Amino acid sequence: MTARLIDRALGRGIRSQPLKPDVSHNIILYLEDITVSFDGFRALNALNLYIEAGELRCIIGPNGAGKTTMMDVITGKTRPDAGSAWFGQTIDLLAMREPAIAEAGIGRKFQKPTVFGSHTVFENLELAMAGDKSPWKILFAKLSGEQLGRIEQVLETIGLTHERDRDAGSLSHGQKQWLEIGMLLMQDPQLLLVDEPVAGMTPQETERTAELLVSLAGQRSVVVVEHDMDFVRSIARKVTVLHEGSVLAEGSIDQVQNDQKVVEVYLGE
Amino acid sequence: MKTSFINRLLQSDRGSGIFLGVLLLAAILVPLLNLAVPEGSALHVPTYTVTLLGKYLCYALLAIAVDLVWGYCGILSLGHTAFFALGGYAMGMYLMRQIGTRGVYGNPILPDFMVFLNWKELPWFWHGMNHFPLAMLMVVLAPGVLAFVFGWLAFRSRVTGVYLSIITQALTYALMLAFFRNEMGFGGNNGLTDFKDLLGFDLQKGSTHVALFLATVIALALGFLACRYIVNSRFGRVIEAVRDAESRARFIGYKVESYKLWLWVFSAMLAGIAGALYVPQIGIINPGEFAPLNSIEVVVWVAVGGRGTLYGAALGAVLVNYAKTYLTAALPEVWLYALGGLFVLVTLLLPQGIVGLLRKLRKQSS
Protein backbone atom coordinates (compact mmCIF):
# COMPACT_ATOMS: atom_id res chain seq x y z
CA MET A 1 0.00 0.00 0.00
CA THR A 2 2.62 2.53 1.07
CA ALA A 3 4.96 1.42 -1.68
CA ARG A 4 2.21 2.04 -4.16
CA LEU A 5 1.45 5.44 -2.72
CA ILE A 6 5.10 6.42 -2.94
CA ASP A 7 5.25 5.06 -6.46
CA ARG A 8 2.29 7.13 -7.44
CA ALA A 9 3.68 10.17 -5.72
CA LEU A 10 6.91 9.73 -7.61
CA GLY A 11 4.90 9.48 -10.78
CA ARG A 12 6.21 6.05 -11.56
CA GLY A 13 2.83 4.46 -11.90
CA ILE A 14 2.49 0.83 -12.67
CA ARG A 15 3.56 0.58 -16.24
CA SER A 16 3.07 -2.61 -18.14
CA GLN A 17 4.47 -3.18 -21.59
CA PRO A 18 2.58 -0.88 -23.94
CA LEU A 19 0.05 -2.89 -25.87
CA LYS A 20 0.26 -2.78 -29.64
CA PRO A 21 -2.74 -3.56 -31.80
CA ASP A 22 -2.82 -6.88 -33.59
CA VAL A 23 -3.94 -6.14 -37.15
CA SER A 24 -3.49 -9.64 -38.58
CA HIS A 25 -7.05 -9.52 -39.97
CA ASN A 26 -6.31 -6.15 -41.54
CA ILE A 27 -8.87 -4.36 -39.38
CA ILE A 28 -7.59 -1.92 -36.79
CA LEU A 29 -10.83 -0.77 -35.20
CA TYR A 30 -14.04 -2.65 -34.55
CA LEU A 31 -17.10 -0.85 -33.22
CA GLU A 32 -20.03 -3.22 -32.85
CA ASP A 33 -23.57 -2.40 -31.71
CA ILE A 34 -22.38 0.62 -29.75
CA THR A 35 -25.22 2.42 -28.01
CA VAL A 36 -24.87 5.57 -25.94
CA SER A 37 -27.81 7.37 -24.34
CA PHE A 38 -27.84 10.71 -22.63
CA ASP A 39 -31.02 11.19 -20.60
CA GLY A 40 -33.00 9.05 -22.99
CA PHE A 41 -31.53 10.64 -26.11
CA ARG A 42 -29.69 8.05 -28.14
CA ALA A 43 -26.51 9.68 -29.33
CA LEU A 44 -25.32 6.39 -30.79
CA ASN A 45 -27.76 3.70 -31.77
CA ALA A 46 -26.29 0.24 -32.36
CA LEU A 47 -23.45 1.73 -34.40
CA ASN A 48 -21.28 -0.65 -36.41
CA LEU A 49 -18.04 0.61 -37.92
CA TYR A 50 -14.86 -1.07 -39.09
CA ILE A 51 -11.67 0.74 -39.98
CA GLU A 52 -8.99 -1.03 -41.99
CA ALA A 53 -5.30 -0.82 -41.20
CA GLY A 54 -3.72 2.01 -43.15
CA GLU A 55 -7.03 3.40 -44.32
CA LEU A 56 -8.02 7.06 -44.58
CA ARG A 57 -11.69 7.29 -43.72
CA CYS A 58 -13.93 10.32 -43.67
CA ILE A 59 -16.96 10.48 -41.44
CA ILE A 60 -19.65 12.97 -42.29
CA GLY A 61 -23.12 13.60 -41.01
CA PRO A 62 -25.43 16.39 -39.88
CA ASN A 63 -25.12 17.96 -36.45
CA GLY A 64 -26.13 15.56 -33.70
CA ALA A 65 -25.42 12.50 -35.83
CA GLY A 66 -23.07 11.18 -33.14
CA LYS A 67 -19.67 11.90 -34.68
CA THR A 68 -18.12 13.40 -31.56
CA THR A 69 -19.72 10.82 -29.27
CA MET A 70 -18.19 8.10 -31.42
CA MET A 71 -14.74 9.66 -30.98
CA ASP A 72 -15.39 9.91 -27.25
CA VAL A 73 -16.19 6.20 -27.05
CA ILE A 74 -13.04 5.23 -28.95
CA THR A 75 -10.77 7.35 -26.77
CA GLY A 76 -12.37 6.22 -23.50
CA LYS A 77 -13.98 9.53 -22.61
CA THR A 78 -17.50 8.11 -22.78
CA ARG A 79 -18.60 4.64 -21.74
CA PRO A 80 -21.26 3.11 -24.01
CA ASP A 81 -24.37 1.46 -22.56
CA ALA A 82 -23.98 -1.51 -24.86
CA GLY A 83 -21.75 -2.88 -27.58
CA SER A 84 -18.07 -3.62 -27.96
CA ALA A 85 -15.02 -1.71 -29.18
CA TRP A 86 -11.78 -3.44 -30.10
CA PHE A 87 -8.48 -2.01 -31.20
CA GLY A 88 -7.04 -4.72 -33.44
CA GLN A 89 -7.78 -8.30 -32.47
CA THR A 90 -6.71 -8.18 -28.86
CA ILE A 91 -7.23 -4.80 -27.18
CA ASP A 92 -10.60 -4.20 -25.57
CA LEU A 93 -11.01 -0.43 -25.53
CA LEU A 94 -14.00 -0.52 -23.19
CA ALA A 95 -11.81 -1.97 -20.43
CA MET A 96 -9.27 0.85 -20.62
CA ARG A 97 -8.98 4.42 -19.42
CA GLU A 98 -8.00 7.43 -21.50
CA PRO A 99 -4.22 7.48 -20.89
CA ALA A 100 -3.91 3.74 -21.50
CA ILE A 101 -5.78 4.05 -24.77
CA ALA A 102 -3.55 6.92 -25.84
CA GLU A 103 -0.51 4.86 -24.96
CA ALA A 104 -1.79 1.85 -26.87
CA GLY A 105 -1.70 3.97 -30.00
CA ILE A 106 -4.89 5.96 -30.56
CA GLY A 107 -4.25 9.67 -30.95
CA ARG A 108 -6.97 12.29 -31.12
CA LYS A 109 -6.82 15.80 -32.44
CA PHE A 110 -9.47 18.10 -31.14
CA GLN A 111 -11.20 20.72 -33.20
CA LYS A 112 -9.65 23.70 -31.46
CA PRO A 113 -5.88 23.63 -31.69
CA THR A 114 -4.13 23.76 -28.34
CA VAL A 115 -0.39 24.00 -28.56
CA PHE A 116 1.97 25.29 -25.88
CA GLY A 117 2.21 28.88 -26.94
CA SER A 118 5.32 29.95 -25.06
CA HIS A 119 7.33 26.96 -26.24
CA THR A 120 8.97 26.71 -29.62
CA VAL A 121 7.66 24.40 -32.30
CA PHE A 122 10.58 22.07 -31.61
CA GLU A 123 9.87 22.02 -27.87
CA ASN A 124 6.21 21.27 -28.48
CA LEU A 125 7.18 18.18 -30.40
CA GLU A 126 9.77 17.23 -27.80
CA LEU A 127 7.15 17.46 -25.05
CA ALA A 128 4.74 15.28 -26.99
CA MET A 129 7.32 12.57 -27.67
CA ALA A 130 6.42 9.06 -26.59
CA GLY A 131 8.44 7.69 -23.67
CA ASP A 132 8.73 7.64 -19.91
CA LYS A 133 7.14 10.83 -18.63
CA SER A 134 7.78 10.52 -14.90
CA PRO A 135 9.21 13.67 -13.26
CA TRP A 136 12.61 12.24 -12.30
CA LYS A 137 13.28 10.82 -15.74
CA ILE A 138 12.24 14.05 -17.37
CA LEU A 139 14.39 16.18 -15.03
CA PHE A 140 17.53 14.49 -16.32
CA ALA A 141 16.28 13.62 -19.82
CA LYS A 142 18.53 14.31 -22.78
CA LEU A 143 17.59 14.01 -26.42
CA SER A 144 19.22 11.05 -28.05
CA GLY A 145 20.32 11.29 -31.68
CA GLU A 146 17.51 8.98 -32.61
CA GLN A 147 14.90 11.14 -30.86
CA LEU A 148 16.32 14.26 -32.48
CA GLY A 149 16.03 12.55 -35.85
CA ARG A 150 12.45 11.64 -35.10
CA ILE A 151 11.57 15.23 -34.25
CA GLU A 152 13.24 16.50 -37.42
CA GLN A 153 11.39 13.93 -39.46
CA VAL A 154 8.04 15.03 -38.03
CA LEU A 155 8.96 18.70 -38.59
CA GLU A 156 9.55 17.79 -42.21
CA THR A 157 6.27 15.88 -42.46
CA ILE A 158 4.18 18.74 -41.11
CA GLY A 159 6.16 21.29 -43.11
CA LEU A 160 7.35 23.37 -40.16
CA THR A 161 11.10 22.78 -40.44
CA HIS A 162 11.74 26.49 -40.97
CA GLU A 163 9.56 27.43 -38.01
CA ARG A 164 11.23 25.08 -35.55
CA ASP A 165 12.55 27.82 -33.25
CA ARG A 166 9.50 30.03 -33.41
CA ASP A 167 7.14 30.31 -30.45
CA ALA A 168 4.13 28.15 -31.18
CA GLY A 169 1.89 30.98 -30.02
CA SER A 170 2.96 33.10 -32.99
CA LEU A 171 2.05 30.50 -35.63
CA SER A 172 -0.90 30.95 -37.95
CA HIS A 173 -4.07 29.00 -37.30
CA GLY A 174 -3.24 26.44 -39.96
CA GLN A 175 0.32 26.00 -38.74
CA LYS A 176 -0.98 25.39 -35.23
CA GLN A 177 -3.24 22.66 -36.57
CA TRP A 178 -0.29 21.02 -38.31
CA LEU A 179 1.84 21.33 -35.23
CA GLU A 180 -0.84 19.60 -33.26
CA ILE A 181 -0.98 16.80 -35.79
CA GLY A 182 2.81 16.64 -35.46
CA MET A 183 2.48 16.35 -31.69
CA LEU A 184 0.14 13.43 -32.23
CA LEU A 185 2.64 11.83 -34.59
CA MET A 186 5.37 12.11 -31.95
CA GLN A 187 3.31 9.72 -29.87
CA ASP A 188 3.51 7.29 -32.77
CA PRO A 189 -0.16 6.31 -32.91
CA GLN A 190 -1.51 3.53 -35.08
CA LEU A 191 -4.88 5.21 -35.37
CA LEU A 192 -5.34 8.95 -35.70
CA LEU A 193 -8.70 10.55 -35.00
CA VAL A 194 -8.92 14.03 -36.46
CA ASP A 195 -11.86 16.29 -35.67
CA GLU A 196 -12.65 19.00 -38.27
CA PRO A 197 -9.06 19.73 -39.27
CA VAL A 198 -9.78 22.44 -41.84
CA ALA A 199 -12.33 24.54 -39.96
CA GLY A 200 -11.21 28.17 -40.25
CA MET A 201 -8.38 27.46 -42.69
CA THR A 202 -7.54 29.36 -45.85
CA PRO A 203 -7.89 27.43 -49.13
CA GLN A 204 -4.10 27.01 -49.37
CA GLU A 205 -3.91 25.71 -45.83
CA THR A 206 -6.78 23.35 -46.55
CA GLU A 207 -4.93 21.99 -49.53
CA ARG A 208 -1.75 21.48 -47.49
CA THR A 209 -3.74 19.71 -44.80
CA ALA A 210 -5.28 17.38 -47.35
CA GLU A 211 -1.82 16.45 -48.61
CA LEU A 212 -0.61 15.91 -45.07
CA LEU A 213 -3.47 13.61 -44.10
CA VAL A 214 -3.18 11.61 -47.32
CA SER A 215 0.54 11.16 -46.72
CA LEU A 216 -0.10 9.93 -43.17
CA ALA A 217 -2.47 7.19 -44.22
CA GLY A 218 -0.79 3.98 -45.23
CA GLN A 219 1.63 3.67 -42.34
CA ARG A 220 -1.24 4.37 -39.97
CA SER A 221 -5.01 4.61 -40.10
CA VAL A 222 -6.61 8.03 -40.15
CA VAL A 223 -10.23 8.83 -39.35
CA VAL A 224 -11.33 12.36 -40.25
CA VAL A 225 -14.57 13.98 -39.17
CA GLU A 226 -15.33 16.91 -41.45
CA HIS A 227 -18.17 19.08 -42.70
CA ASP A 228 -16.40 20.56 -45.70
CA MET A 229 -17.54 18.36 -48.59
CA ASP A 230 -14.93 19.68 -51.04
CA PHE A 231 -12.24 18.75 -48.57
CA VAL A 232 -13.76 15.30 -48.07
CA ARG A 233 -13.88 14.82 -51.81
CA SER A 234 -10.21 15.75 -52.11
CA ILE A 235 -8.96 13.18 -49.62
CA ALA A 236 -11.42 10.36 -49.11
CA ARG A 237 -11.46 7.01 -50.72
CA LYS A 238 -14.19 5.82 -48.45
CA VAL A 239 -16.83 7.86 -46.69
CA THR A 240 -19.16 6.89 -43.88
CA VAL A 241 -22.34 8.89 -43.32
CA LEU A 242 -23.70 8.90 -39.80
CA HIS A 243 -27.30 9.80 -39.06
CA GLU A 244 -29.10 9.64 -35.71
CA GLY A 245 -26.40 7.52 -34.16
CA SER A 246 -25.93 4.84 -36.76
CA VAL A 247 -24.41 4.35 -40.19
CA LEU A 248 -26.69 5.58 -42.98
CA ALA A 249 -24.42 4.88 -45.92
CA GLU A 250 -20.88 3.88 -46.69
CA GLY A 251 -18.85 3.90 -49.88
CA SER A 252 -16.96 6.16 -52.25
CA ILE A 253 -17.82 9.83 -52.25
CA ASP A 254 -19.79 9.56 -55.49
CA GLN A 255 -21.79 6.57 -54.30
CA VAL A 256 -22.60 8.34 -51.06
CA GLN A 257 -23.58 11.62 -52.69
CA ASN A 258 -25.97 9.88 -55.04
CA ASP A 259 -27.50 7.76 -52.31
CA GLN A 260 -31.19 8.60 -51.98
CA LYS A 261 -31.24 8.31 -48.18
CA VAL A 262 -28.26 10.61 -47.83
CA VAL A 263 -29.78 13.22 -50.08
CA GLU A 264 -32.94 13.15 -47.98
CA VAL A 265 -31.09 13.58 -44.73
CA TYR A 266 -28.97 16.45 -45.98
CA LEU A 267 -31.51 18.25 -48.16
CA GLY A 268 -34.91 16.93 -47.16
CA GLU A 269 -35.48 18.56 -43.83
CA MET B 1 34.14 20.69 -18.03
CA LYS B 2 33.01 22.72 -15.08
CA THR B 3 32.80 25.98 -16.96
CA SER B 4 30.94 24.34 -19.81
CA PHE B 5 28.44 22.97 -17.30
CA ILE B 6 27.83 26.45 -15.90
CA ASN B 7 27.70 27.88 -19.39
CA ARG B 8 25.05 25.39 -20.28
CA LEU B 9 23.08 26.35 -17.18
CA LEU B 10 23.13 29.97 -18.17
CA GLN B 11 22.40 29.30 -21.83
CA SER B 12 23.01 32.68 -23.34
CA ASP B 13 21.01 34.27 -20.56
CA ARG B 14 22.83 37.47 -19.82
CA GLY B 15 20.81 38.39 -16.74
CA SER B 16 21.78 35.19 -14.95
CA GLY B 17 25.45 35.78 -15.68
CA ILE B 18 25.28 39.32 -14.36
CA PHE B 19 23.41 38.12 -11.30
CA LEU B 20 26.03 35.53 -10.41
CA GLY B 21 28.79 38.07 -11.11
CA VAL B 22 27.21 40.55 -8.72
CA LEU B 23 26.93 37.85 -6.06
CA LEU B 24 30.58 36.95 -6.49
CA LEU B 25 31.57 40.60 -6.26
CA ALA B 26 29.49 41.02 -3.10
CA ALA B 27 31.07 37.91 -1.60
CA ILE B 28 34.53 39.42 -2.09
CA LEU B 29 33.91 43.12 -1.47
CA VAL B 30 31.57 43.11 1.50
CA PRO B 31 33.80 41.02 3.85
CA LEU B 32 36.87 42.89 2.62
CA LEU B 33 35.40 46.33 3.22
CA ASN B 34 34.05 45.24 6.59
CA LEU B 35 37.09 43.41 8.01
CA ALA B 36 40.11 44.86 6.22
CA VAL B 37 39.14 48.52 5.91
CA PRO B 38 39.43 50.36 9.25
CA GLU B 39 36.36 51.88 10.80
CA GLY B 40 36.06 55.55 10.06
CA SER B 41 37.27 55.10 6.52
CA ALA B 42 34.76 56.18 3.91
CA LEU B 43 34.94 52.74 2.34
CA HIS B 44 34.25 50.83 5.54
CA VAL B 45 31.08 48.75 5.50
CA PRO B 46 29.67 48.58 9.02
CA THR B 47 28.54 45.22 10.41
CA TYR B 48 25.02 46.60 10.58
CA THR B 49 25.04 46.94 6.79
CA VAL B 50 26.51 43.46 6.34
CA THR B 51 23.62 42.00 8.33
CA LEU B 52 21.12 44.11 6.43
CA LEU B 53 22.51 42.87 3.11
CA GLY B 54 22.44 39.30 4.44
CA LYS B 55 18.78 39.76 5.28
CA TYR B 56 18.03 41.05 1.78
CA LEU B 57 19.73 38.03 0.26
CA CYS B 58 17.67 35.66 2.44
CA TYR B 59 14.61 37.41 1.06
CA ALA B 60 16.05 37.04 -2.42
CA LEU B 61 16.30 33.28 -1.96
CA LEU B 62 12.70 33.20 -0.72
CA ALA B 63 11.65 35.24 -3.76
CA ILE B 64 13.39 32.80 -6.10
CA ALA B 65 11.52 29.94 -4.43
CA VAL B 66 8.23 31.75 -5.04
CA ASP B 67 9.17 32.62 -8.62
CA LEU B 68 9.95 28.99 -9.35
CA VAL B 69 6.38 27.90 -8.61
CA TRP B 70 4.60 31.07 -9.67
CA GLY B 71 6.57 32.27 -12.67
CA TYR B 72 7.19 28.87 -14.21
CA CYS B 73 4.28 26.73 -13.08
CA GLY B 74 1.55 29.30 -12.45
CA ILE B 75 1.03 28.31 -8.82
CA LEU B 76 0.49 31.62 -7.05
CA SER B 77 1.53 30.87 -3.49
CA LEU B 78 0.33 33.39 -0.92
CA GLY B 79 1.74 31.32 1.90
CA HIS B 80 5.39 30.79 1.21
CA THR B 81 6.53 32.54 4.37
CA ALA B 82 5.04 29.56 6.22
CA PHE B 83 7.90 27.46 4.84
CA PHE B 84 10.36 30.28 5.44
CA ALA B 85 9.26 30.56 9.06
CA LEU B 86 9.37 26.80 9.63
CA GLY B 87 12.98 26.70 8.43
CA GLY B 88 13.63 29.66 10.69
CA TYR B 89 12.07 27.94 13.69
CA ALA B 90 14.17 24.82 13.11
CA MET B 91 17.30 26.98 13.16
CA GLY B 92 15.93 28.89 16.16
CA MET B 93 15.44 25.67 18.12
CA TYR B 94 19.06 24.74 17.52
CA LEU B 95 20.20 28.19 18.62
CA MET B 96 18.02 28.01 21.75
CA ARG B 97 19.57 24.72 22.75
CA GLN B 98 23.04 26.26 22.37
CA ILE B 99 22.28 28.84 25.05
CA GLY B 100 22.51 26.25 27.84
CA THR B 101 23.15 27.67 31.27
CA ARG B 102 23.68 31.17 29.92
CA GLY B 103 19.91 31.77 29.91
CA VAL B 104 18.19 33.98 32.46
CA TYR B 105 17.12 30.92 34.48
CA GLY B 106 20.35 29.03 33.88
CA ASN B 107 18.61 25.75 33.10
CA PRO B 108 21.06 23.58 31.12
CA ILE B 109 18.34 21.79 29.13
CA LEU B 110 15.18 23.85 29.08
CA PRO B 111 15.03 27.15 27.18
CA ASP B 112 13.97 30.11 29.29
CA PHE B 113 10.39 30.25 28.07
CA MET B 114 9.79 26.65 29.16
CA VAL B 115 11.12 27.33 32.63
CA PHE B 116 8.91 30.39 32.75
CA LEU B 117 5.89 28.23 31.81
CA ASN B 118 6.85 25.81 34.59
CA TRP B 119 7.53 22.96 32.18
CA LYS B 120 9.51 20.13 33.72
CA GLU B 121 10.89 18.49 30.64
CA LEU B 122 11.64 19.11 27.00
CA PRO B 123 8.79 18.39 24.55
CA TRP B 124 9.64 15.41 22.29
CA PHE B 125 10.16 17.54 19.18
CA TRP B 126 12.89 19.54 20.89
CA HIS B 127 15.01 16.44 21.48
CA GLY B 128 18.13 16.23 19.37
CA MET B 129 17.75 19.79 18.13
CA ASN B 130 21.00 20.64 19.91
CA HIS B 131 22.76 18.64 17.19
CA PHE B 132 23.55 20.85 14.23
CA PRO B 133 23.17 18.18 11.48
CA LEU B 134 19.75 17.14 12.75
CA ALA B 135 18.66 20.76 13.04
CA MET B 136 19.80 21.41 9.46
CA LEU B 137 17.91 18.34 8.31
CA MET B 138 14.79 19.71 9.98
CA VAL B 139 15.34 23.04 8.21
CA VAL B 140 14.50 21.33 4.91
CA LEU B 141 12.41 18.45 6.24
CA ALA B 142 9.82 20.43 8.20
CA PRO B 143 8.83 22.71 5.28
CA GLY B 144 9.30 19.83 2.83
CA VAL B 145 6.92 17.49 4.65
CA LEU B 146 4.34 20.20 5.19
CA ALA B 147 4.55 21.14 1.50
CA PHE B 148 4.28 17.50 0.49
CA VAL B 149 1.14 16.87 2.54
CA PHE B 150 -0.45 20.16 1.52
CA GLY B 151 0.50 19.76 -2.14
CA TRP B 152 -0.54 16.14 -2.22
CA LEU B 153 -4.03 17.06 -1.07
CA ALA B 154 -4.39 20.24 -3.10
CA PHE B 155 -2.92 19.13 -6.43
CA ARG B 156 -4.58 15.73 -6.43
CA SER B 157 -7.93 17.40 -5.91
CA ARG B 158 -6.98 19.65 -8.83
CA VAL B 159 -7.32 22.82 -6.82
CA THR B 160 -5.86 25.58 -8.99
CA GLY B 161 -5.80 29.30 -9.51
CA VAL B 162 -7.25 31.67 -6.99
CA TYR B 163 -8.65 28.84 -4.85
CA LEU B 164 -5.19 27.45 -4.33
CA SER B 165 -3.86 30.90 -3.46
CA ILE B 166 -6.56 31.30 -0.85
CA ILE B 167 -5.82 27.99 0.87
CA THR B 168 -2.11 28.82 0.96
CA GLN B 169 -3.11 31.99 2.81
CA ALA B 170 -5.23 29.92 5.16
CA LEU B 171 -2.30 27.58 5.73
CA THR B 172 0.08 30.29 6.84
CA TYR B 173 -2.61 32.03 8.88
CA ALA B 174 -3.48 28.80 10.70
CA LEU B 175 0.21 28.20 11.46
CA MET B 176 0.54 31.73 12.77
CA LEU B 177 -2.36 31.23 15.19
CA ALA B 178 -0.96 27.88 16.28
CA PHE B 179 2.53 29.25 16.90
CA PHE B 180 1.12 32.11 18.93
CA ARG B 181 -0.09 29.57 21.49
CA ASN B 182 2.31 28.87 24.34
CA GLU B 183 1.17 25.23 24.44
CA MET B 184 2.72 24.64 21.02
CA GLY B 185 6.14 24.75 22.65
CA PHE B 186 7.73 27.31 20.35
CA GLY B 187 7.83 30.24 22.72
CA GLY B 188 4.38 31.57 21.82
CA ASN B 189 4.07 35.26 21.22
CA ASN B 190 7.72 36.02 21.89
CA GLY B 191 9.08 33.31 19.68
CA LEU B 192 12.68 32.24 19.99
CA THR B 193 15.38 34.79 20.70
CA ASP B 194 18.34 35.76 22.89
CA PHE B 195 20.62 33.48 20.86
CA LYS B 196 24.26 33.24 21.96
CA ASP B 197 26.24 31.30 19.42
CA LEU B 198 26.11 29.16 16.30
CA LEU B 199 28.51 26.21 16.00
CA GLY B 200 30.50 27.85 18.78
CA PHE B 201 30.84 31.21 17.02
CA ASP B 202 29.61 34.19 18.97
CA LEU B 203 26.58 35.74 17.28
CA GLN B 204 27.45 39.13 18.76
CA LYS B 205 30.69 39.27 16.81
CA GLY B 206 30.97 41.05 13.48
CA SER B 207 33.05 38.27 11.95
CA THR B 208 30.26 35.76 12.59
CA HIS B 209 27.89 38.03 10.72
CA VAL B 210 30.31 38.25 7.82
CA ALA B 211 30.46 34.45 7.76
CA LEU B 212 26.67 34.25 7.81
CA PHE B 213 26.54 36.75 4.97
CA LEU B 214 28.92 34.58 2.95
CA ALA B 215 26.87 31.47 3.75
CA THR B 216 23.79 33.31 2.49
CA VAL B 217 25.52 34.34 -0.73
CA ILE B 218 26.57 30.72 -1.34
CA ALA B 219 23.10 29.38 -0.54
CA LEU B 220 21.54 31.94 -2.86
CA ALA B 221 23.95 31.12 -5.70
CA LEU B 222 23.46 27.37 -5.32
CA GLY B 223 19.70 27.73 -4.98
CA PHE B 224 19.67 29.90 -8.08
CA LEU B 225 21.74 27.39 -10.07
CA ALA B 226 19.52 24.51 -8.94
CA CYS B 227 16.39 26.40 -10.02
CA ARG B 228 18.11 27.31 -13.27
CA TYR B 229 18.92 23.67 -13.90
CA ILE B 230 15.30 22.71 -13.28
CA VAL B 231 13.78 25.35 -15.53
CA ASN B 232 16.25 24.64 -18.34
CA SER B 233 15.66 20.88 -18.21
CA ARG B 234 12.80 19.18 -19.97
CA PHE B 235 11.13 19.15 -16.54
CA GLY B 236 11.11 22.94 -16.77
CA ARG B 237 9.45 22.85 -20.16
CA VAL B 238 6.82 20.49 -18.79
CA ILE B 239 5.94 22.77 -15.88
CA GLU B 240 5.70 25.74 -18.25
CA ALA B 241 3.40 23.64 -20.40
CA VAL B 242 1.33 22.93 -17.29
CA ARG B 243 1.19 26.68 -16.59
CA ASP B 244 0.00 27.46 -20.12
CA ALA B 245 -2.34 24.54 -20.83
CA GLU B 246 -2.69 22.16 -17.94
CA SER B 247 -5.25 19.77 -19.39
CA ARG B 248 -3.32 19.55 -22.63
CA ALA B 249 -0.19 18.55 -20.72
CA ARG B 250 -2.19 15.90 -18.94
CA PHE B 251 -3.59 14.71 -22.24
CA ILE B 252 -0.18 14.04 -23.75
CA GLY B 253 0.69 11.85 -20.81
CA TYR B 254 2.27 13.97 -18.07
CA LYS B 255 1.19 13.35 -14.50
CA VAL B 256 0.63 17.01 -13.79
CA GLU B 257 0.03 16.43 -10.07
CA SER B 258 3.41 14.79 -9.58
CA TYR B 259 5.21 17.57 -11.41
CA LYS B 260 3.52 20.25 -9.37
CA LEU B 261 4.05 18.36 -6.15
CA TRP B 262 7.82 17.94 -6.55
CA LEU B 263 8.33 21.48 -7.70
CA TRP B 264 6.28 22.71 -4.77
CA VAL B 265 8.23 20.63 -2.24
CA PHE B 266 11.55 21.78 -3.67
CA SER B 267 10.43 25.39 -3.54
CA ALA B 268 9.29 25.00 0.08
CA MET B 269 12.67 23.57 1.03
CA LEU B 270 14.46 26.51 -0.56
CA ALA B 271 12.20 28.83 1.43
CA GLY B 272 13.09 26.87 4.58
CA ILE B 273 16.81 27.32 3.93
CA ALA B 274 16.27 31.04 3.44
CA GLY B 275 14.45 31.18 6.78
CA ALA B 276 17.22 29.27 8.55
CA LEU B 277 19.84 31.74 7.31
CA TYR B 278 17.62 34.67 8.21
CA VAL B 279 17.12 33.84 11.89
CA PRO B 280 20.72 33.96 13.21
CA GLN B 281 21.34 37.22 11.34
CA ILE B 282 18.20 38.90 12.67
CA GLY B 283 18.44 37.28 16.10
CA ILE B 284 14.76 36.38 16.52
CA ILE B 285 11.99 34.30 15.06
CA ASN B 286 8.40 34.77 16.17
CA PRO B 287 4.92 33.88 14.85
CA GLY B 288 4.72 37.25 13.13
CA GLU B 289 6.82 35.71 10.35
CA PHE B 290 3.81 33.57 9.42
CA ALA B 291 1.62 36.63 8.86
CA PRO B 292 -0.28 36.36 5.57
CA LEU B 293 0.76 39.89 4.69
CA ASN B 294 4.41 38.81 4.55
CA SER B 295 3.63 36.19 1.92
CA ILE B 296 1.81 38.76 -0.16
CA GLU B 297 4.82 41.03 0.10
CA VAL B 298 7.00 38.28 -1.36
CA VAL B 299 4.69 38.09 -4.35
CA VAL B 300 5.06 41.86 -4.78
CA TRP B 301 8.86 41.52 -4.82
CA VAL B 302 8.66 38.88 -7.52
CA ALA B 303 6.19 40.89 -9.58
CA VAL B 304 8.31 44.04 -9.30
CA GLY B 305 11.49 42.24 -10.33
CA GLY B 306 9.86 40.31 -13.13
CA ARG B 307 8.51 36.84 -12.72
CA GLY B 308 9.66 33.82 -14.61
CA THR B 309 13.28 34.98 -14.67
CA LEU B 310 14.55 33.93 -11.20
CA TYR B 311 17.19 36.69 -11.04
CA GLY B 312 14.38 39.21 -11.49
CA ALA B 313 12.76 37.87 -8.33
CA ALA B 314 16.03 38.30 -6.44
CA LEU B 315 16.42 41.82 -7.81
CA GLY B 316 12.86 42.70 -6.80
CA ALA B 317 13.38 41.34 -3.29
CA VAL B 318 16.50 43.44 -2.75
CA LEU B 319 15.10 46.62 -4.28
CA VAL B 320 11.73 46.54 -2.52
CA ASN B 321 13.33 45.73 0.80
CA TYR B 322 15.87 48.48 0.39
CA ALA B 323 12.97 50.85 -0.27
CA LYS B 324 11.23 49.45 2.77
CA THR B 325 14.25 50.00 5.00
CA TYR B 326 14.52 53.54 3.73
CA LEU B 327 10.83 54.45 3.81
CA THR B 328 9.96 52.86 7.15
CA ALA B 329 12.73 54.98 8.67
CA ALA B 330 12.13 58.20 6.74
CA LEU B 331 8.34 58.17 6.31
CA PRO B 332 6.94 55.29 8.37
CA GLU B 333 3.29 56.10 7.69
CA VAL B 334 3.81 56.03 3.92
CA TRP B 335 5.35 52.57 3.57
CA LEU B 336 2.20 50.46 3.30
CA TYR B 337 0.67 52.81 0.75
CA ALA B 338 3.89 52.76 -1.21
CA LEU B 339 3.86 48.95 -1.25
CA GLY B 340 0.23 48.79 -2.35
CA GLY B 341 0.76 51.50 -4.96
CA LEU B 342 3.85 49.71 -6.24
CA PHE B 343 1.91 46.51 -6.81
CA VAL B 344 -0.86 48.30 -8.65
CA LEU B 345 1.59 50.26 -10.79
CA VAL B 346 3.69 47.24 -11.66
CA THR B 347 0.65 45.16 -12.56
CA LEU B 348 -0.73 47.91 -14.78
CA LEU B 349 2.42 49.30 -16.36
CA LEU B 350 5.10 46.65 -16.03
CA PRO B 351 3.52 43.23 -16.32
CA GLN B 352 6.99 41.75 -16.84
CA GLY B 353 8.53 43.73 -14.00
CA ILE B 354 11.85 45.53 -14.08
CA VAL B 355 13.52 42.76 -16.04
CA GLY B 356 10.81 42.95 -18.67
CA LEU B 357 11.29 46.70 -18.90
CA LEU B 358 15.06 46.35 -19.31
CA ARG B 359 14.61 43.73 -22.01
CA LYS B 360 12.22 46.00 -23.86
CA LEU B 361 14.62 48.93 -23.68
CA ARG B 362 17.47 46.81 -24.95
CA LYS B 363 15.39 45.55 -27.83
CA GLN B 364 14.42 49.08 -28.79
CA SER B 365 17.98 50.36 -28.64
CA SER B 366 19.35 47.53 -30.76
Interface residues (C-beta under 8 A of the other chain):
Chain A: R8 A9 L10 G11 G13 P99 A102 E103 T114 F116 G117 S118 H119 E123 E126 L127 A128 K133 S134 P135 I138 L139 F140 A141 M183 Q187
Chain B: W152 I230 S233 R234 F235 R237 V238 E240 A241 D244 A245 R248 A249 F251 I252 G253 Y254 K255 S258 Y259 L261 W262
